[in-house]
Amino acid sequence: MSKELIRYLIKQLHEGKNPEEVKVKFRNVLRKVSPTEIAQIEQELVNEGMPQKDLRKLCNIHLAIFRESLGKQKVETDHPIYVFMEEHKIILQHLGELKSIIQKVGAAESFEEVDDEIHELKHIAEHLMEMEKHNVREENVLFPYLQKRGITEPPAIMWAEHNELREKKKQLLELLKTHGKLSFRDFAKRLANTGNYLTEELPHHIYKENHILYPAALRTIKDEEWKEIKEQCDELGYCCFTPKYLKAGEEEVKKEEKSALEGTMNFETGSLTKEEIKGMLNALPVDITFVDAENTVRYFNKAEGRIFPRTKTVIGRKVQQCHPPKSVHVVNQVIDDLKHRRRKSADFWIDMNGRKIYIRYFPMRNQEGEYMGCLEVTQDITDIQKIKGERRLLNEIQPK
């Protein structure tokens, strides 16, 4: 009964009812609602046609209403959720410092008055960007496990928020790198705009993860799966500010598979063992990901210095679930064009951390010309773009 009432409550909010009136009316019902039910109800509403963008607008209102009913669950210190939440605590401390510095800068008249504060701001901005390692673990490990349990919309909403918050964090870091080119007043104004967004929106985001997403994960993901999640989180790595005792497993990650690869495969142009094929694919200076004809991710290589992180949880997922919601329509268009021979390839290039990244998609077909899937090839071409003239002789090895 409470579930149907909650569905009715959310629909009332969607129709523009006053949140405070709804909160008073359904207070007793809300105390009985679990975070898992909240996530499942939101998923059902999207399935019924409520646009995700409308659901995102309602998310903060939901929290204001659900805040009283959401309880806390205790987890062991080596549990992935415990690590995520401890990282959140540190980020919230940085946001508190950021808010205080914004106020000091706003009250100052020159850069000289806040020289120490600007130095501290750079440290805060770098740590906020370091939080991307936290987000990568969520997006590539935790979210796929939730999606397997039918909870797809809450992770999609969190991922969309990651993207928006990332842009603001980049703006803050860039502002601090170039502040010397601005007048003090212009700098203070821009700092307030970007910094206040982060100090307001990032805590909301953290609250939603701590009190809805994580409890839903703890209630739906099986105990034996958390060991897998931890191993994959260890493989991806942690933030520079993650307490050392929480990332001990990072040093224990094994780079090679436990069982030796055996057997030989014959091709028209030769034969290779499975181990040789694995070594060959990993030795290529490119990231490779294969998506089959059913749009399911089937394989990725482990090239040294991989540009985009991958973990084994991506295997078996639909490729659309591996991209942020805002780019899914592009993914679908690329696959459709390659499948129906409208393109021989789809090429993109982006700037990332001062490097030029070239991303290409190719169709794979069998001897009969039937579409077998799509191959994504990603390469850092920054140094290639610098090549001029010719080199016909072996260059000398430079001392390290």
VOVEXVEX-16038 format. One line per 4 residues: number of its first residue (from 1); their letters; for each residue x, z, y of N, C-alpha, C. Coordinates in steps of 0.05 Angstrom, whole numbers. Example, Ala and Ser with C-alpha at 12.3 -4.5 7.8 and 13.67 -1.06 7.14 Angstrom:
BEGIN
1) as) 264,156,-114,246,156,-90,264,156,-66 | 257,142,-45,273,143,-21,258,157,1;
end
This chain:
BEGIN
1) mske) 17,0,-24,0,0,0,17,0,25 | 39,17,25,56,19,49,70,-8,55 | 76,-23,33,89,-49,37,72,-68,53 | 46,-69,45,28,-87,59,24,-78,88;
5) liry) 23,-52,93,21,-42,120,45,-49,137 | 69,-48,125,93,-55,139,93,-85,146 | 84,-101,128,82,-130,133,63,-135,157 | 41,-120,157,21,-122,179,34,-113,205;
9) likq) 49,-91,204,63,-80,227,82,-101,240 | 98,-113,222,117,-133,232,103,-157,245 | 81,-165,232,66,-188,243,54,-181,270 | 46,-155,274,35,-147,300,57,-149,321;
13) lheg) 81,-141,314,104,-143,332,109,-172,339 | 107,-189,319,111,-218,322,91,-230,342 | 67,-218,341,46,-228,359,47,-216,387 | 67,-198,392,71,-188,419,59,-161,424;
17) knpe) 51,-146,403,40,-119,407,62,-100,418 | 53,-80,433,72,-60,444,86,-45,422 | 113,-45,421,127,-32,400,121,-2,398 | 118,11,421,113,40,421,86,47,409;
21) evkv) 66,30,415,39,34,404,40,31,373 | 54,10,365,56,5,336,71,28,322 | 92,37,335,108,59,324,92,84,320 | 76,92,339,59,115,337,38,112,315;
25) kfrn) 27,88,313,5,83,294,15,84,265 | 40,75,261,49,73,233,72,93,227 | 76,113,243,98,131,240,100,143,211 | 77,152,201,77,165,174,84,145,152;
29) vlrk) 75,120,155,81,99,135,110,93,135 | 122,91,159,149,83,162,169,102,149 | 162,128,148,179,147,136,183,142,106 | 165,127,94,166,122,65,180,96,58;
33) vspt) 188,80,78,198,54,73,229,55,68 | 238,42,47,267,40,42,279,16,55 | 305,17,61,318,-7,72,315,-32,55 | 314,-28,28,311,-51,11,284,-65,16;
37) eiaq) 263,-48,19,237,-60,24,236,-75,51 | 250,-63,71,251,-77,97,264,-104,94 | 286,-106,79,300,-131,75,282,-151,60 | 269,-141,39,252,-159,23,228,-169,39;
41) ieqe) 216,-151,55,193,-159,71,201,-181,91 | 224,-177,104,233,-197,123,238,-224,109 | 249,-223,85,253,-247,69,226,-261,64 | 206,-246,56,180,-257,49,167,-270,74;
45) lvne) 171,-257,97,159,-268,122,172,-295,129 | 198,-298,124,211,-323,129,200,-344,110 | 197,-336,84,186,-354,64,159,-364,71 | 144,-347,86,116,-354,94,116,-371,119;
49) gmpq) 140,-375,131,141,-393,155,149,-380,181 | 155,-354,182,164,-343,207,193,-353,212 | 198,-366,235,224,-376,241,245,-354,242 | 269,-360,232,290,-340,231,297,-330,259;
53) kdlr) 296,-348,278,303,-340,306,283,-319,316 | 258,-322,308,238,-301,316,244,-275,302 | 252,-277,277,258,-252,262,282,-238,274 | 301,-253,284,325,-241,297,317,-227,322;
57) klcn) 299,-239,337,290,-226,362,275,-199,356 | 262,-199,333,247,-175,325,265,-153,313 | 289,-161,305,305,-143,289,311,-117,303 | 318,-119,329,324,-94,344,299,-77,347;
61) ihla) 275,-90,350,250,-75,352,244,-62,325 | 249,-76,303,246,-64,277,262,-38,275 | 287,-40,284,305,-17,282,295,7,298 | 285,1,322,275,22,339,253,37,325;
65) ifre) 237,22,309,214,34,295,224,47,269 | 242,33,255,250,43,229,271,65,231 | 283,69,254,306,88,257,299,115,246 | 274,124,250,266,151,241,265,153,211;
69) slgk) 260,130,197,255,132,168,279,124,151 | 300,114,164,323,105,148,342,129,142 | 346,133,116,364,155,108,392,145,102 | 410,164,96,437,158,90,442,162,61;
73) qkve) 460,145,50,468,148,22,498,154,21 | 505,173,4,533,180,2,547,162,-19 | 572,153,-13,587,137,-31,615,148,-32 | 629,142,-54,656,151,-58,675,138,-38;
77) tdhp) 698,150,-33,717,140,-12,730,114,-20 | 730,107,-46,742,81,-54,721,59,-57 | 696,65,-49,674,45,-51,676,26,-27 | 671,0,-32,672,-20,-10,654,-13,14;
81) iyvf) 631,-2,9,613,5,31,625,27,48 | 639,46,35,652,68,50,673,56,68 | 689,37,58,709,24,74,697,9,98 | 676,-6,93,662,-20,115,653,0,137;
85) meeh) 641,22,128,631,41,148,653,56,163 | 675,62,149,698,74,163,709,55,184 | 710,30,177,719,10,197,700,8,221 | 675,11,215,655,11,237,660,35,256;
89) kiil) 667,58,244,672,81,261,695,76,281 | 715,63,271,739,57,288,731,37,310 | 716,17,302,707,-3,322,690,10,343 | 672,28,335,655,42,355,672,59,374;
93) qhlg) 694,70,365,712,85,382,724,66,403 | 733,42,394,744,23,412,723,13,433 | 699,11,424,677,2,443,672,24,464 | 674,49,455,671,71,475,693,70,496;
97) elks) 718,64,486,741,62,505,737,38,523 | 727,16,512,722,-8,528,702,-3,550 | 681,11,544,660,18,563,671,35,586 | 688,54,579,700,71,599,718,56,618;
101) iiqk) 734,38,606,753,22,622,738,3,641 | 716,-9,631,700,-27,648,691,-12,673 | 683,13,670,674,29,692,697,34,712 | 721,40,701,744,45,718,752,20,734;
105) vgaa) 752,-2,721,759,-28,734,738,-34,755 | 713,-29,749,692,-34,769,694,-18,794 | 706,6,792,709,24,815,736,20,830 | 754,4,818,780,-1,830,779,-24,850;
109) esfe) 802,-27,865,803,-48,885,825,-68,880 | 843,-62,860,865,-81,855,875,-77,827 | 890,-97,817,902,-96,791,921,-73,788 | 935,-66,810,955,-45,809,942,-18,801;
113) evdd) 918,-14,810,904,12,805,897,15,775 | 895,-7,761,886,-5,733,905,-19,714 | 931,-18,721,951,-31,705,951,-19,676 | 951,7,674,951,19,647,926,12,632;
117) eihe) 903,11,646,878,5,633,877,-24,622 | 889,-42,637,890,-70,628,908,-72,603 | 929,-57,602,946,-57,578,930,-47,554 | 915,-26,558,898,-15,537,876,-34,529;
121) lkhi) 865,-49,548,845,-69,543,855,-90,523 | 880,-99,527,892,-119,509,893,-108,480 | 900,-83,478,901,-71,451,873,-70,439 | 853,-63,455,825,-62,445,816,-90,437;
125) aehl) 821,-110,454,812,-137,448,825,-147,422 | 850,-141,418,864,-150,393,851,-137,369 | 844,-112,371,831,-98,349,803,-109,343 | 789,-116,365,762,-127,361,764,-154,346;
129) meme) 785,-170,352,789,-195,338,798,-190,309 | 813,-168,305,821,-161,278,797,-154,261 | 775,-147,273,751,-141,259,741,-166,243 | 751,-190,249,743,-213,235,749,-211,205;
133) khnv) 770,-196,198,777,-192,170,755,-176,156 | 743,-157,171,720,-142,161,696,-161,156 | 691,-179,176,669,-198,173,673,-218,151 | 698,-226,147,704,-245,125,698,-233,98;
137) reen) 704,-207,95,698,-194,70,668,-192,65 | 653,-187,87,624,-186,84,613,-214,77 | 621,-234,92,610,-261,89,617,-273,62 | 641,-268,52,650,-281,28,647,-265,2;
141) vlfp) 641,-239,5,639,-222,-19,611,-208,-19 | 606,-191,1,582,-175,0,557,-192,2 | 556,-210,21,532,-226,26,524,-242,1 | 543,-256,-13,535,-270,-37,522,-253,-59;
145) ylqk) 532,-228,-62,520,-210,-82,491,-203,-74 | 486,-199,-48,459,-193,-38,441,-217,-43 | 452,-241,-38,436,-266,-42,429,-269,-71 | 446,-261,-90,440,-263,-118,415,-245,-125;
149) rgit) 412,-224,-109,389,-205,-114,364,-213,-98 | 365,-237,-86,342,-247,-71,340,-238,-42 | 361,-224,-33,361,-215,-5,379,-234,11 | 366,-255,22,381,-276,36,379,-276,66;
153) eppa) 356,-268,76,353,-269,106,369,-249,121 | 369,-223,113,386,-204,128,416,-212,129 | 428,-221,107,456,-230,110,458,-254,128 | 439,-272,128,440,-296,145,439,-287,174;
157) imwa) 422,-267,180,420,-257,208,446,-244,216 | 457,-228,198,483,-215,205,505,-235,209 | 505,-256,193,526,-277,196,523,-291,223 | 498,-297,231,493,-310,257,503,-292,279;
161) ehne) 499,-266,277,508,-247,297,539,-246,297 | 551,-248,274,581,-249,273,591,-271,290 | 579,-295,287,588,-318,303,585,-314,333 | 563,-303,341,558,-298,370,577,-277,381;
165) lrek) 581,-256,366,599,-235,375,628,-244,375 | 635,-261,356,662,-272,355,669,-287,380 | 650,-303,390,655,-318,414,660,-300,438 | 645,-278,440,649,-259,462,676,-245,459;
169) kkql) 684,-239,435,710,-226,431,732,-244,439 | 729,-270,432,749,-290,441,750,-292,471 | 727,-291,484,726,-293,513,741,-269,526 | 737,-245,514,750,-221,524,780,-224,522;
173) lell) 790,-233,498,818,-236,494,830,-257,513 | 816,-279,516,826,-300,534,827,-291,563 | 806,-275,571,805,-265,598,830,-247,604 | 838,-231,584,860,-213,588,887,-228,588;
177) kthg) 888,-251,574,912,-267,573,917,-282,599 | 895,-289,613,896,-305,637,888,-291,663 | 885,-264,661,874,-250,684,891,-253,709 | 917,-259,706,935,-262,729,928,-285,747;
181) klsf) 912,-304,736,904,-328,751,879,-323,767 | 867,-300,764,841,-294,777,845,-273,799 | 826,-273,818,825,-252,837,816,-226,823 | 822,-203,834,814,-179,820,784,-177,818;
185) rdfa) 769,-184,839,740,-182,838,728,-200,817 | 739,-225,815,729,-244,795,735,-233,767 | 759,-222,763,766,-210,737,747,-188,730 | 742,-170,749,724,-147,744,696,-156,736;
189) krla) 687,-177,750,660,-187,744,658,-199,716 | 679,-215,709,679,-227,682,682,-206,660 | 699,-187,666,703,-165,646,676,-150,641 | 662,-145,663,636,-131,660,616,-147,644;
193) ntgn) 615,-173,650,596,-190,635,602,-192,606 | 627,-197,599,634,-200,571,635,-173,557 | 648,-153,570,651,-127,558,625,-112,554 | 607,-114,573,581,-101,570,565,-113,547;
197) ylte) 567,-139,544,553,-152,521,563,-140,495 | 589,-138,492,601,-127,468,593,-97,464 | 595,-81,485,589,-53,482,559,-47,477 | 542,-67,483,514,-63,477,506,-76,450;
201) elph) 515,-101,446,505,-115,422,520,-108,396 | 546,-103,398,561,-97,373,553,-70,361 | 547,-49,377,537,-25,364,510,-29,351 | 492,-46,363,467,-52,350,472,-66,323;
205) hiyk) 490,-85,323,497,-99,298,507,-80,277 | 525,-62,285,536,-43,266,514,-24,255 | 496,-16,272,474,1,264,457,-13,243 | 451,-38,247,435,-53,228,449,-55,201;
209) enhi) 475,-59,201,490,-61,176,491,-34,162 | 497,-13,178,499,14,166,473,24,154 | 451,18,168,426,31,161,405,13,147 | 410,-12,146,392,-30,131,407,-46,110;
213) lypa) 428,-61,119,442,-79,101,456,-64,79 | 472,-44,86,488,-29,66,470,-13,47 | 450,2,57,433,16,38,418,-3,19 | 410,-27,29,397,-47,12,417,-56,-9;
217) alrt) 442,-59,-2,463,-67,-21,467,-46,-43 | 468,-21,-34,472,1,-53,449,4,-73 | 425,-3,-64,401,-1,-81,398,-25,-100 | 409,-48,-93,403,-72,-109,427,-82,-125;
221) ikde) 452,-78,-116,475,-88,-130,482,-69,-152 | 487,-79,-176,492,-62,-199,519,-48,-197 | 521,-25,-210,545,-9,-209,570,-24,-217 | 568,-39,-239,591,-53,-250,600,-76,-231;
225) ewke) 582,-85,-214,589,-107,-195,606,-97,-172 | 603,-71,-166,619,-61,-143,649,-61,-149 | 656,-59,-174,685,-62,-181,695,-90,-174 | 678,-110,-181,685,-138,-175,687,-142,-145;
229) ikeq) 668,-130,-130,668,-132,-101,693,-120,-89 | 701,-97,-99,726,-84,-89,750,-101,-94 | 752,-112,-118,775,-129,-125,777,-153,-106 | 754,-165,-100,754,-189,-83,759,-181,-54;
233) cdel) 750,-158,-46,756,-148,-19,786,-143,-16 | 798,-131,-37,827,-126,-38,842,-153,-35 | 832,-173,-48,846,-199,-48,845,-212,-20 | 823,-209,-6,820,-220,21,836,-204,42;
237) gycc) 839,-178,38,855,-162,56,838,-147,76 | 851,-128,90,837,-110,108,847,-112,137 | 834,-98,154,842,-98,183,867,-81,187 | 881,-87,209,906,-71,214,899,-42,219;
241) ftpk) 874,-36,228,866,-9,234,852,5,211 | 848,-9,188,835,3,165,853,26,155 | 843,50,152,861,72,142,875,64,117 | 901,70,116,919,60,94,908,69,67;
245) ylka) 898,93,64,889,103,38,865,88,27 | 851,73,45,828,58,37,835,30,27 | 859,20,32,866,-7,24,889,-7,5 | 891,14,-12,912,15,-32,911,-8,-51;
249) geee) 886,-17,-58,883,-38,-77,893,-65,-67 | 897,-68,-41,907,-93,-30,934,-100,-41 | 951,-79,-47,978,-83,-57,978,-89,-87 | 955,-84,-100,955,-86,-129,942,-112,-139;
253) vkke) 934,-129,-120,920,-154,-127,939,-172,-142 | 930,-182,-165,946,-200,-181,940,-229,-172 | 961,-244,-167,958,-271,-157,952,-291,-179 | 959,-284,-204,954,-302,-226,932,-292,-244;
257) eksa) 919,-310,-258,898,-303,-277,911,-288,-301 | 896,-270,-313,907,-253,-334,914,-270,-359 | 897,-288,-366,902,-304,-391,917,-329,-384 | 936,-336,-402,951,-361,-397,934,-385,-402;
261) legt) 938,-405,-386,923,-430,-389,937,-448,-410 | 921,-456,-429,933,-472,-451,918,-498,-454 | 930,-516,-470,917,-541,-476,926,-564,-458 | 923,-588,-467,931,-612,-453,907,-630,-448;
265) mnfe) 905,-642,-424,884,-661,-418,897,-689,-414 | 885,-709,-427,895,-736,-426,880,-752,-405 | 895,-767,-389,883,-785,-369,894,-813,-374 | 883,-832,-360,892,-860,-362,921,-863,-354;
269) tgsl) 929,-846,-336,956,-849,-324,975,-827,-333 | 968,-812,-354,986,-791,-364,970,-768,-375 | 985,-746,-380,972,-722,-390,984,-697,-377 | 968,-676,-374,976,-652,-361,964,-628,-376;
273) tkee) 978,-606,-376,966,-581,-387,949,-569,-365 | 931,-551,-373,914,-538,-353,931,-523,-333 | 953,-511,-343,970,-496,-325,983,-514,-304 | 991,-538,-313,1003,-558,-295,983,-568,-274;
277) ikgm) 958,-572,-283,937,-580,-264,933,-559,-243 | 931,-534,-252,927,-512,-234,950,-510,-214 | 975,-512,-224,998,-511,-206,999,-534,-187 | 991,-558,-196,991,-582,-179,971,-578,-156;
281) lnal) 947,-570,-162,926,-566,-142,933,-545,-122 | 946,-523,-132,954,-501,-114,978,-508,-97 | 994,-528,-106,1018,-536,-91,1012,-555,-69 | 989,-567,-69,981,-586,-48,980,-571,-21;
285) pvdi) 989,-584,1,989,-571,27,961,-572,41 | 940,-571,25,913,-573,35,895,-553,20 | 874,-544,34,853,-529,20,833,-549,8 | 826,-544,-17,807,-561,-31,784,-544,-41;
289) tfvd) 760,-554,-37,736,-541,-48,718,-564,-59 | 708,-560,-84,691,-580,-97,663,-570,-99 | 644,-586,-89,615,-580,-91,602,-601,-108 | 588,-594,-130,578,-613,-149,553,-628,-138;
293) aent) 541,-645,-155,519,-661,-147,494,-645,-141 | 493,-620,-151,470,-602,-145,476,-584,-121 | 497,-591,-106,504,-576,-81,514,-547,-88 | 524,-544,-112,535,-518,-121,565,-518,-119;
297) vryf) 577,-497,-108,606,-495,-106,617,-490,-134 | 635,-507,-143,646,-505,-170,675,-497,-172 | 691,-503,-150,719,-498,-152,732,-497,-124 | 753,-481,-122,770,-482,-98,799,-476,-107;
301) nkae) 818,-489,-94,846,-484,-101,857,-459,-85 | 880,-451,-92,893,-428,-79,919,-437,-66 | 917,-455,-47,940,-465,-33,953,-442,-17 | 979,-443,-14,993,-423,1,984,-424,30;
305) grif) 979,-401,42,970,-401,70,943,-413,74 | 924,-408,56,898,-421,58,885,-416,85 | 873,-437,96,863,-436,123,836,-420,124 | 818,-428,106,792,-414,105,791,-397,79;
309) prtk) 786,-372,81,787,-354,57,765,-361,37 | 771,-358,12,752,-362,-10,756,-340,-30 | 734,-330,-42,736,-312,-64,718,-322,-87 | 721,-311,-110,707,-321,-134,676,-319,-131;
313) tvig) 667,-303,-113,638,-300,-109,625,-326,-99 | 642,-344,-87,631,-369,-77,623,-388,-100 | 636,-384,-123,630,-401,-146,601,-397,-155 | 587,-419,-158,559,-417,-166,539,-415,-143;
317) rkvq) 549,-412,-119,531,-410,-96,524,-438,-85 | 501,-441,-74,495,-466,-60,512,-468,-35 | 522,-492,-30,541,-496,-7,528,-488,19 | 501,-491,21,487,-484,46,490,-454,52;
321) qchp) 492,-438,31,494,-409,35,522,-401,43 | 541,-419,42,569,-413,49,575,-420,78 | 556,-428,93,560,-436,121,540,-420,139 | 548,-414,164,529,-401,182,504,-417,186;
325) pksv) 481,-404,191,456,-419,193,456,-442,213 | 471,-438,235,470,-459,256,483,-485,248 | 499,-485,226,512,-510,217,501,-521,191 | 481,-509,180,470,-518,154,459,-546,156;
329) hvvn) 446,-553,179,435,-580,182,457,-601,181 | 481,-595,191,504,-613,190,514,-616,162 | 515,-594,147,523,-595,119,505,-613,103 | 479,-610,107,459,-627,92,462,-656,99;
333) qvid) 467,-662,125,471,-690,134,495,-702,121 | 517,-687,121,542,-697,109,538,-704,80 | 527,-686,65,523,-690,36,504,-714,31 | 483,-716,46,464,-738,43,477,-765,49;
337) dlkh) 493,-766,70,507,-791,78,527,-799,57 | 542,-780,46,562,-787,26,549,-795,0 | 528,-781,-8,514,-787,-33,501,-815,-32 | 491,-823,-9,477,-849,-8,494,-871,5;
341) rrrk) 521,-866,5,541,-887,13,539,-895,42 | 527,-879,59,526,-886,87,553,-880,100 | 569,-863,88,596,-857,97,615,-857,74 | 640,-865,79,661,-863,59,674,-835,61;
345) sadf) 672,-823,85,682,-796,89,669,-785,114 | 670,-759,117,661,-746,142,684,-729,152 | 693,-734,176,717,-722,187,710,-704,211 | 723,-681,212,720,-662,234,747,-651,241;
349) widm) 751,-642,265,775,-628,272,769,-606,293 | 781,-583,290,776,-560,307,802,-547,315 | 801,-532,337,824,-516,345,819,-487,336 | 839,-476,322,836,-448,312,863,-434,314;
353) ngrk) 863,-413,329,887,-396,333,911,-413,341 | 906,-432,359,927,-448,370,936,-471,352 | 922,-475,330,929,-496,311,907,-517,309 | 914,-542,303,894,-563,299,888,-566,270;
357) iyir) 862,-562,263,853,-562,236,836,-586,230 | 844,-602,210,830,-627,203,814,-622,178 | 788,-627,179,770,-621,156,757,-648,148 | 760,-656,123,749,-681,114,732,-677,89;
361) yfpm) 711,-693,86,693,-692,63,692,-719,50 | 696,-720,23,696,-745,8,676,-744,-15 | 662,-766,-20,645,-766,-44,661,-770,-69 | 653,-758,-91,666,-762,-117,646,-776,-135;
365) rnqe) 655,-798,-148,638,-814,-165,651,-819,-192 | 635,-822,-213,647,-828,-239,651,-859,-241 | 660,-868,-265,666,-896,-268,642,-914,-264 | 618,-903,-268,594,-919,-264,584,-918,-235;
369) geym) 599,-904,-219,591,-903,-190,571,-881,-184 | 564,-864,-204,545,-843,-199,557,-820,-183 | 542,-809,-165,552,-788,-148,556,-762,-164 | 580,-751,-164,586,-726,-179,588,-702,-161;
373) gcle) 592,-707,-135,594,-684,-117,611,-691,-93 | 619,-671,-78,633,-674,-52,658,-657,-53 | 680,-669,-43,706,-655,-42,712,-649,-12 | 716,-624,-6,724,-616,21,755,-612,21;
377) vtqd) 768,-625,40,797,-623,42,804,-614,71 | 817,-592,73,824,-580,100,854,-578,102 | 864,-586,126,893,-586,130,900,-578,158 | 921,-563,161,933,-557,187,951,-580,195;
381) itdi) 944,-596,215,959,-620,222,975,-616,248 | 977,-591,257,991,-586,283,1019,-598,283 | 1035,-591,262,1062,-601,261,1064,-631,255 | 1045,-642,240,1044,-670,235,1040,-686,261;
385) qkik) 1024,-676,279,1019,-689,304,1044,-691,321 | 1064,-674,316,1088,-674,332,1109,-695,322 | 1104,-707,299,1124,-725,287,1128,-750,304 | 1153,-757,309,1160,-781,324,1183,-795,311;
389) gerr) 1186,-821,314,1209,-835,303,1209,-836,273 | 1233,-835,261,1236,-836,232,1255,-814,222 | 1252,-806,197,1272,-789,184,1276,-801,156 | 1299,-813,152,1306,-826,127,1326,-810,110;
393) llne) 1338,-789,122,1357,-773,108,1346,-745,104 | 1355,-731,83,1347,-704,78,1358,-686,100 | 1341,-671,112,1350,-653,133,1363,-628,121 | 1380,-615,137,1393,-591,128,1374,-567,127;
397) iqpk) 1378,-550,108,1361,-526,106,1369,-507,128 | 1349,-499,144,1355,-481,167,1357,-452,156 | 1378,-438,166,1380,-409,157,1356,-393,167 | 1347,-374,150,1324,-358,157,1333,-334,174;
end
